[in-house]
Amino acid sequence: MNALLKVYFNEQHIANLWLEDKYYNFQYLTQDTQPISLSLPVRVEPYIRDYAKPYFANLLPEGETRTLVEARLGISRGDDFELLKRIGGDCAGAITLFPEDQVPFVTAGYSALSNSELITMIRELPQAPLCAGRSKSIRLSLPGAQNKTTLFIKDGVYYLPENGAASSHILKVPITNIAGITDTVQNETFVMMLAKEVGLNVPNVEMVQIGAVPVFVIERYDRYFDANRHLRRILQEDFCQLLMLEPTMKYQNTGGVGLIDCIQKIREHSSDITTDTEQLLKWVAYNVLVGNADAHVKNLSMIWSSKGIRLAPFYDILSTKVYGGHDDAFAMSIGREYNIDRLTRTNWKQLAEFLDINIKLIDKINSCLVDTIVPTVNKVLDVFESKYGTNVTVEKMVRDIGSRTNLLVK
């Protein structure tokens, strides 16, 4: 056993993850414990030879964000284990990881940021995502490729979680390193506001101006306050973790999995299969209307609660089509079609057949969404503009939504 990380569920040490002959090995400490994943049920024997590796790899940042974090922390490219060791103290869901010689949570707490500190932190996020390298007591990790961080926010004050303390919000700054991509904060804020108004289960969001930077702020749905007002974590896992796939397999159009696999997991595990199936189908239709071609399986999760396991609230929804000139391929096919603009009723029939769902249900969901979104989109635009001002990207998105309704109902 060459290196070991302790795996915690909230503040309870429940398992160990270690490297042996360069393989990832994972084992629960007792049989009377909470499984960290539906794909890693509690058992006596360890999970050996990288079986559990995809679960943990999916806790980490991706793309350029990961590259920047690795560079700032002096970690070799692609070293998941060392990255988990350095930033696994506040992840998606209820699982955290700490080095063997560290005793977390004893000194857990929050460090209030002054206004100038907050402005500096936000300004530097593109170079230091997840506050990497800021302090050894700050260990934050989130999947995804955008520049973001997590903070605890209370009464308008922003705090850095330290030594295992949980964050309450995720903050994203604009994407500025891709030619032609602008206003991503305004884009995601509007699309998520509209999603809530048309009946999708999404967290509360807002746009906040911090210094000269517009920031997208979203409440973490995987957190709650207990009876003592202590912020606690809720277990959740994305569909790559559920399916034990590396994060590179999140796109069906490049060899990953699709909606058939997602529906199957809902049928296997959800405590309300009907509602969760309808929400998933509505999410698919909504992504078509807003032009979100980046709706992949890591943007879907299951969440645990005392009432059972359910499809988690949706996140990371924004319009990619509004920018034009970029990949038109949908992350997951609808029937046999990947291109949103070429969708026909035949593709929706194919989807119903592949998912073993009556086409009448898809027709009903699509029609209801169109009937709802047409009068709602301008109302949400009015609210958005009253709070945040006019924005040309958002205005174009509104026009585009109106032109795509025929892709859902013909």
C-alpha positions as a Python dict, from the first residue, in 0.01 Angstrom:
ca = {
    (1, 'M'): (0, 0, 0),
    (2, 'N'): (194, 298, -128),
    (3, 'A'): (-40, 594, -66),
    (4, 'L'): (-376, 615, 109),
    (5, 'L'): (-663, 862, 124),
    (6, 'K'): (-936, 847, 385),
    (7, 'V'): (-1287, 869, 238),
    (8, 'Y'): (-1546, 1053, 445),
    (9, 'F'): (-1925, 1061, 425),
    (10, 'N'): (-1999, 1399, 580),
    (11, 'E'): (-1772, 1383, 886),
    (12, 'Q'): (-1756, 1004, 919),
    (13, 'H'): (-1451, 808, 796),
    (14, 'I'): (-1618, 519, 609),
    (15, 'A'): (-1362, 389, 358),
    (16, 'N'): (-1010, 407, 222),
    (17, 'L'): (-875, 465, -125),
    (18, 'W'): (-519, 362, -198),
    (19, 'L'): (-269, 299, -474),
    (20, 'E'): (-101, -38, -509),
    (21, 'D'): (120, -116, -810),
    (22, 'K'): (-30, 203, -962),
    (23, 'Y'): (-382, 59, -938),
    (24, 'Y'): (-664, 228, -747),
    (25, 'N'): (-811, 16, -468),
    (26, 'F'): (-1113, 105, -255),
    (27, 'Q'): (-1255, -62, 55),
    (28, 'Y'): (-1527, 14, 310),
    (29, 'L'): (-1420, 1, 675),
    (30, 'T'): (-1736, -175, 799),
    (31, 'Q'): (-2044, -340, 651),
    (32, 'D'): (-2282, -113, 842),
    (33, 'T'): (-2213, 205, 649),
    (34, 'Q'): (-2343, 432, 375),
    (35, 'P'): (-2236, 326, 23),
    (36, 'I'): (-2078, 615, -163),
    (37, 'S'): (-2228, 502, -494),
    (38, 'L'): (-2500, 279, -629),
    (39, 'S'): (-2224, 122, -837),
    (40, 'L'): (-2005, 55, -531),
    (41, 'P'): (-2229, -132, -286),
    (42, 'V'): (-2092, -211, 57),
    (43, 'R'): (-1905, -540, 72),
    (44, 'V'): (-1622, -703, 268),
    (45, 'E'): (-1385, -737, -25),
    (46, 'P'): (-1201, -434, -162),
    (47, 'Y'): (-1266, -303, -510),
    (48, 'I'): (-930, -359, -676),
    (49, 'R'): (-739, -289, -998),
    (50, 'D'): (-901, 49, -1082),
    (51, 'Y'): (-1263, -70, -1060),
    (52, 'A'): (-1358, 229, -845),
    (53, 'K'): (-1131, 478, -1020),
    (54, 'P'): (-1401, 627, -1250),
    (55, 'Y'): (-1612, 726, -949),
    (56, 'F'): (-1329, 932, -801),
    (57, 'A'): (-1204, 1067, -1135),
    (58, 'N'): (-1548, 1221, -1188),
    (59, 'L'): (-1507, 1434, -874),
    (60, 'L'): (-1225, 1628, -1038),
    (61, 'P'): (-1217, 1934, -1266),
    (62, 'E'): (-1167, 1882, -1638),
    (63, 'G'): (-1001, 2042, -1939),
    (64, 'E'): (-807, 2367, -1905),
    (65, 'T'): (-939, 2419, -1552),
    (66, 'R'): (-772, 2098, -1443),
    (67, 'T'): (-451, 2190, -1626),
    (68, 'L'): (-437, 2522, -1444),
    (69, 'V'): (-499, 2361, -1105),
    (70, 'E'): (-231, 2099, -1168),
    (71, 'A'): (19, 2369, -1269),
    (72, 'R'): (-52, 2588, -966),
    (73, 'L'): (-18, 2294, -726),
    (74, 'G'): (284, 2140, -898),
    (75, 'I'): (103, 1816, -980),
    (76, 'S'): (197, 1599, -1278),
    (77, 'R'): (-52, 1602, -1564),
    (78, 'G'): (-315, 1332, -1527),
    (79, 'D'): (-233, 1235, -1168),
    (80, 'D'): (-586, 1187, -1032),
    (81, 'F'): (-473, 1048, -697),
    (82, 'E'): (-248, 1343, -612),
    (83, 'L'): (-518, 1585, -725),
    (84, 'L'): (-775, 1414, -501),
    (85, 'K'): (-524, 1435, -216),
    (86, 'R'): (-474, 1808, -267),
    (87, 'I'): (-826, 1932, -348),
    (88, 'G'): (-1069, 1659, -235),
    (89, 'G'): (-1185, 1839, 78),
    (90, 'D'): (-1511, 1980, -65),
    (91, 'C'): (-1649, 1786, -363),
    (92, 'A'): (-1982, 1740, -534),
    (93, 'G'): (-2210, 1545, -301),
    (94, 'A'): (-2126, 1421, 48),
    (95, 'I'): (-1792, 1249, -15),
    (96, 'T'): (-1462, 1413, 80),
    (97, 'L'): (-1108, 1276, 78),
    (98, 'F'): (-816, 1355, 308),
    (99, 'P'): (-458, 1230, 342),
    (100, 'E'): (-395, 950, 591),
    (101, 'D'): (-206, 1175, 832),
    (102, 'Q'): (-468, 1452, 836),
    (103, 'V'): (-753, 1479, 1088),
    (104, 'P'): (-1020, 1689, 914),
    (105, 'F'): (-1325, 1874, 1048),
    (106, 'V'): (-1178, 1935, 1396),
    (107, 'T'): (-1083, 2288, 1292),
    (108, 'A'): (-1339, 2321, 1012),
    (109, 'G'): (-1471, 2672, 970),
    (110, 'Y'): (-1511, 2971, 746),
    (111, 'S'): (-1287, 3264, 669),
    (112, 'A'): (-1478, 3581, 579),
    (113, 'L'): (-1357, 3758, 267),
    (114, 'S'): (-1329, 4134, 267),
    (115, 'N'): (-1470, 4310, -37),
    (116, 'S'): (-1122, 4366, -178),
    (117, 'E'): (-1025, 4001, -115),
    (118, 'L'): (-1341, 3882, -288),
    (119, 'I'): (-1281, 4106, -589),
    (120, 'T'): (-922, 3984, -617),
    (121, 'M'): (-1023, 3620, -587),
    (122, 'I'): (-1288, 3652, -858),
    (123, 'R'): (-1055, 3846, -1086),
    (124, 'E'): (-790, 3574, -1048),
    (125, 'L'): (-1022, 3273, -1096),
    (126, 'P'): (-930, 3229, -1465),
    (127, 'Q'): (-570, 3177, -1353),
    (128, 'A'): (-651, 3007, -1019),
    (129, 'P'): (-976, 2810, -1051),
    (130, 'L'): (-1115, 2654, -733),
    (131, 'C'): (-885, 2889, -538),
    (132, 'A'): (-602, 2643, -607),
    (133, 'G'): (-286, 2729, -418),
    (134, 'R'): (-448, 2996, -203),
    (135, 'S'): (-403, 2805, 124),
    (136, 'K'): (-336, 2448, 238),
    (137, 'S'): (-656, 2463, 442),
    (138, 'I'): (-867, 2528, 128),
    (139, 'R'): (-929, 2206, -67),
    (140, 'L'): (-1208, 2248, -322),
    (141, 'S'): (-1296, 2025, -617),
    (142, 'L'): (-1577, 2035, -873),
    (143, 'P'): (-1613, 1854, -1205),
    (144, 'G'): (-1648, 2052, -1526),
    (145, 'A'): (-1429, 2271, -1741),
    (146, 'Q'): (-1546, 2623, -1647),
    (147, 'N'): (-1357, 2855, -1415),
    (148, 'K'): (-1543, 2837, -1087),
    (149, 'T'): (-1509, 2812, -713),
    (150, 'T'): (-1723, 2725, -413),
    (151, 'L'): (-1795, 2953, -117),
    (152, 'F'): (-2023, 2977, 183),
    (153, 'I'): (-2257, 3275, 156),
    (154, 'K'): (-2461, 3411, 445),
    (155, 'D'): (-2634, 3747, 478),
    (156, 'G'): (-2443, 3884, 181),
    (157, 'V'): (-2102, 3791, 323),
    (158, 'Y'): (-1877, 3552, 131),
    (159, 'Y'): (-1668, 3297, 322),
    (160, 'L'): (-1395, 3051, 221),
    (161, 'P'): (-1459, 2700, 362),
    (162, 'E'): (-1155, 2564, 543),
    (163, 'N'): (-1040, 2228, 681),
    (164, 'G'): (-1338, 2031, 554),
    (165, 'A'): (-1617, 2286, 602),
    (166, 'A'): (-1896, 2263, 341),
    (167, 'S'): (-1967, 2531, 84),
    (168, 'S'): (-2319, 2654, 10),
    (169, 'H'): (-2283, 2806, -338),
    (170, 'I'): (-2092, 2766, -664),
    (171, 'L'): (-1963, 3077, -841),
    (172, 'K'): (-1866, 3088, -1210),
    (173, 'V'): (-1691, 3366, -1395),
    (174, 'P'): (-1727, 3440, -1769),
    (175, 'I'): (-1555, 3222, -2028),
    (176, 'T'): (-1305, 3453, -2194),
    (177, 'N'): (-1055, 3220, -2358),
    (178, 'I'): (-1266, 3096, -2653),
    (179, 'A'): (-1309, 3322, -2955),
    (180, 'G'): (-1671, 3416, -3017),
    (181, 'I'): (-1795, 3305, -2675),
    (182, 'T'): (-1925, 3598, -2471),
    (183, 'D'): (-2174, 3672, -2195),
    (184, 'T'): (-2173, 3316, -2058),
    (185, 'V'): (-2275, 3436, -1712),
    (186, 'Q'): (-2576, 3625, -1849),
    (187, 'N'): (-2654, 3329, -2075),
    (188, 'E'): (-2660, 3069, -1797),
    (189, 'T'): (-2842, 3298, -1555),
    (190, 'F'): (-3124, 3361, -1802),
    (191, 'V'): (-3152, 2999, -1917),
    (192, 'M'): (-3170, 2872, -1559),
    (193, 'M'): (-3425, 3138, -1461),
    (194, 'L'): (-3640, 3036, -1757),
    (195, 'A'): (-3599, 2666, -1676),
    (196, 'K'): (-3746, 2719, -1331),
    (197, 'E'): (-4042, 2912, -1470),
    (198, 'V'): (-4132, 2638, -1719),
    (199, 'G'): (-4128, 2367, -1454),
    (200, 'L'): (-3782, 2213, -1460),
    (201, 'N'): (-3633, 2124, -1123),
    (202, 'V'): (-3336, 2360, -1097),
    (203, 'P'): (-3164, 2537, -804),
    (204, 'N'): (-3199, 2908, -739),
    (205, 'V'): (-2953, 3123, -931),
    (206, 'E'): (-2858, 3487, -958),
    (207, 'M'): (-2602, 3709, -1125),
    (208, 'V'): (-2384, 3920, -897),
    (209, 'Q'): (-2143, 4193, -996),
    (210, 'I'): (-1816, 4150, -807),
    (211, 'G'): (-1581, 4431, -895),
    (212, 'A'): (-1579, 4451, -1275),
    (213, 'V'): (-1679, 4085, -1319),
    (214, 'P'): (-2034, 3948, -1360),
    (215, 'V'): (-2055, 3624, -1162),
    (216, 'F'): (-2305, 3338, -1191),
    (217, 'V'): (-2407, 3220, -843),
    (218, 'I'): (-2602, 2899, -787),
    (219, 'E'): (-2723, 2745, -462),
    (220, 'R'): (-2586, 2397, -402),
    (221, 'Y'): (-2871, 2146, -405),
    (222, 'D'): (-2638, 1891, -239),
    (223, 'R'): (-2628, 2088, 87),
    (224, 'Y'): (-2878, 2144, 368),
    (225, 'F'): (-2891, 2293, 718),
    (226, 'D'): (-2961, 2046, 998),
    (227, 'A'): (-3161, 2122, 1312),
    (228, 'N'): (-2857, 2289, 1465),
    (229, 'R'): (-2809, 2511, 1158),
    (230, 'H'): (-2496, 2315, 1066),
    (231, 'L'): (-2444, 2295, 690),
    (232, 'R'): (-2443, 1931, 587),
    (233, 'R'): (-2364, 1750, 262),
    (234, 'I'): (-2608, 1532, 65),
    (235, 'L'): (-2490, 1227, -126),
    (236, 'Q'): (-2522, 1253, -501),
    (237, 'E'): (-2348, 1109, -805),
    (238, 'D'): (-2351, 1200, -1171),
    (239, 'F'): (-2439, 948, -1440),
    (240, 'C'): (-2076, 886, -1534),
    (241, 'Q'): (-2022, 775, -1175),
    (242, 'L'): (-2341, 568, -1181),
    (243, 'L'): (-2226, 395, -1498),
    (244, 'M'): (-1862, 368, -1383),
    (245, 'L'): (-1734, 562, -1683),
    (246, 'E'): (-1435, 791, -1704),
    (247, 'P'): (-1535, 1159, -1749),
    (248, 'T'): (-1398, 1148, -2104),
    (249, 'M'): (-1696, 921, -2189),
    (250, 'K'): (-1959, 1184, -2109),
    (251, 'Y'): (-2045, 1249, -2476),
    (252, 'Q'): (-2245, 986, -2661),
    (253, 'N'): (-2143, 1143, -2993),
    (254, 'T'): (-1779, 1055, -2921),
    (255, 'G'): (-1836, 702, -2798),
    (256, 'G'): (-2001, 758, -2460),
    (257, 'V'): (-2348, 678, -2334),
    (258, 'G'): (-2687, 831, -2404),
    (259, 'L'): (-3045, 869, -2291),
    (260, 'I'): (-3118, 495, -2300),
    (261, 'D'): (-2858, 442, -2027),
    (262, 'C'): (-2993, 735, -1822),
    (263, 'I'): (-3352, 611, -1835),
    (264, 'Q'): (-3237, 264, -1736),
    (265, 'K'): (-3064, 401, -1424),
    (266, 'I'): (-3377, 596, -1330),
    (267, 'R'): (-3584, 280, -1366),
    (268, 'E'): (-3337, 86, -1153),
    (269, 'H'): (-3296, 333, -869),
    (270, 'S'): (-3551, 617, -857),
    (271, 'S'): (-3816, 616, -585),
    (272, 'D'): (-4044, 809, -825),
    (273, 'I'): (-3977, 670, -1172),
    (274, 'T'): (-4272, 846, -1339),
    (275, 'T'): (-4184, 1198, -1222),
    (276, 'D'): (-3813, 1156, -1287),
    (277, 'T'): (-3871, 1014, -1635),
    (278, 'E'): (-4097, 1306, -1723),
    (279, 'Q'): (-3843, 1554, -1587),
    (280, 'L'): (-3565, 1395, -1793),
    (281, 'L'): (-3774, 1409, -2112),
    (282, 'K'): (-3863, 1771, -2040),
    (283, 'W'): (-3493, 1848, -1988),
    (284, 'V'): (-3418, 1701, -2331),
    (285, 'A'): (-3688, 1911, -2496),
    (286, 'Y'): (-3580, 2225, -2308),
    (287, 'N'): (-3220, 2181, -2421),
    (288, 'V'): (-3346, 2167, -2780),
    (289, 'L'): (-3544, 2489, -2738),
    (290, 'V'): (-3262, 2688, -2577),
    (291, 'G'): (-2999, 2537, -2807),
    (292, 'N'): (-2786, 2361, -2548),
    (293, 'A'): (-2579, 2109, -2744),
    (294, 'D'): (-2357, 2041, -2441),
    (295, 'A'): (-2620, 1845, -2244),
    (296, 'H'): (-2409, 1539, -2157),
    (297, 'V'): (-2444, 1268, -1893),
    (298, 'K'): (-2226, 1445, -1636),
    (299, 'N'): (-2494, 1715, -1630),
    (300, 'L'): (-2736, 1459, -1487),
    (301, 'S'): (-2715, 1319, -1134),
    (302, 'M'): (-2905, 1111, -883),
    (303, 'I'): (-2939, 1238, -527),
    (304, 'W'): (-3002, 1046, -206),
    (305, 'S'): (-3243, 1145, 72),
    (306, 'S'): (-3443, 991, 354),
    (307, 'K'): (-3734, 963, 110),
    (308, 'G'): (-3537, 767, -147),
    (309, 'I'): (-3313, 822, -448),
    (310, 'R'): (-3426, 1073, -709),
    (311, 'L'): (-3309, 1249, -1023),
    (312, 'A'): (-3121, 1555, -895),
    (313, 'P'): (-3204, 1914, -990),
    (314, 'F'): (-3061, 2012, -1326),
    (315, 'Y'): (-2752, 2231, -1360),
    (316, 'D'): (-2506, 2365, -1621),
    (317, 'I'): (-2775, 2458, -1874),
    (318, 'L'): (-2693, 2738, -2116),
    (319, 'S'): (-2730, 2804, -2487),
    (320, 'T'): (-2435, 2696, -2697),
    (321, 'K'): (-2615, 2750, -3028),
    (322, 'V'): (-2647, 3123, -2966),
    (323, 'Y'): (-2279, 3162, -3049),
    (324, 'G'): (-2296, 2993, -3391),
    (325, 'G'): (-1993, 2854, -3568),
    (326, 'H'): (-1941, 2588, -3302),
    (327, 'D'): (-2021, 2217, -3295),
    (328, 'D'): (-2392, 2165, -3366),
    (329, 'A'): (-2388, 1803, -3250),
    (330, 'F'): (-2606, 1731, -2947),
    (331, 'A'): (-2412, 1553, -2672),
    (332, 'M'): (-2671, 1273, -2675),
    (333, 'S'): (-2877, 1168, -2973),
    (334, 'I'): (-3253, 1212, -2994),
    (335, 'G'): (-3350, 895, -3173),
    (336, 'R'): (-3080, 864, -3437),
    (337, 'E'): (-3023, 1239, -3478),
    (338, 'Y'): (-2749, 1444, -3313),
    (339, 'N'): (-2804, 1776, -3491),
    (340, 'I'): (-3068, 1983, -3314),
    (341, 'D'): (-3168, 2175, -3625),
    (342, 'R'): (-3241, 1856, -3821),
    (343, 'L'): (-3480, 1706, -3568),
    (344, 'T'): (-3803, 1562, -3709),
    (345, 'R'): (-4100, 1382, -3563),
    (346, 'T'): (-3938, 1059, -3679),
    (347, 'N'): (-3652, 1121, -3435),
    (348, 'W'): (-3891, 1172, -3145),
    (349, 'K'): (-4067, 846, -3241),
    (350, 'Q'): (-3728, 674, -3249),
    (351, 'L'): (-3649, 812, -2904),
    (352, 'A'): (-3979, 678, -2769),
    (353, 'E'): (-3903, 338, -2920),
    (354, 'F'): (-3547, 326, -2788),
    (355, 'L'): (-3661, 428, -2438),
    (356, 'D'): (-3966, 198, -2447),
    (357, 'I'): (-4193, 495, -2382),
    (358, 'N'): (-4526, 574, -2546),
    (359, 'I'): (-4478, 852, -2804),
    (360, 'K'): (-4792, 1014, -2662),
    (361, 'L'): (-4602, 1096, -2343),
    (362, 'I'): (-4323, 1268, -2537),
    (363, 'D'): (-4578, 1453, -2750),
    (364, 'K'): (-4757, 1572, -2436),
    (365, 'I'): (-4437, 1690, -2267),
    (366, 'N'): (-4314, 1868, -2580),
    (367, 'S'): (-4648, 2036, -2649),
    (368, 'C'): (-4691, 2150, -2289),
    (369, 'L'): (-4339, 2291, -2284),
    (370, 'V'): (-4397, 2488, -2603),
    (371, 'D'): (-4733, 2616, -2477),
    (372, 'T'): (-4566, 2726, -2153),
    (373, 'I'): (-4243, 2872, -2285),
    (374, 'V'): (-4393, 3095, -2556),
    (375, 'P'): (-4572, 3331, -2314),
    (376, 'T'): (-4316, 3283, -2036),
    (377, 'V'): (-3990, 3366, -2214),
    (378, 'N'): (-4066, 3738, -2249),
    (379, 'K'): (-4185, 3760, -1888),
    (380, 'V'): (-3857, 3610, -1770),
    (381, 'L'): (-3671, 3847, -2003),
    (382, 'D'): (-3847, 4142, -1837),
    (383, 'V'): (-3745, 4016, -1492),
    (384, 'F'): (-3389, 3954, -1609),
    (385, 'E'): (-3355, 4300, -1760),
    (386, 'S'): (-3509, 4469, -1455),
    (387, 'K'): (-3240, 4305, -1238),
    (388, 'Y'): (-2939, 4295, -1465),
    (389, 'G'): (-3001, 4522, -1764),
    (390, 'T'): (-3028, 4441, -2132),
    (391, 'N'): (-2793, 4196, -2299),
    (392, 'V'): (-2761, 4126, -2673),
    (393, 'T'): (-2678, 3757, -2624),
    (394, 'V'): (-2985, 3700, -2409),
    (395, 'E'): (-3204, 3889, -2655),
    (396, 'K'): (-3078, 3669, -2939),
    (397, 'M'): (-3147, 3358, -2731),
    (398, 'V'): (-3508, 3470, -2684),
    (399, 'R'): (-3554, 3510, -3059),
    (400, 'D'): (-3392, 3172, -3124),
    (401, 'I'): (-3620, 2993, -2877),
    (402, 'G'): (-3923, 3114, -3069),
    (403, 'S'): (-3780, 2981, -3394),
    (404, 'R'): (-3715, 2632, -3251),
    (405, 'T'): (-4061, 2546, -3122),
    (406, 'N'): (-4138, 2365, -3449),
    (407, 'L'): (-3863, 2114, -3362),
    (408, 'L'): (-4081, 1987, -3077),
    (409, 'V'): (-4425, 1996, -3233),
    (410, 'K'): (-4500, 1929, -3599),
}
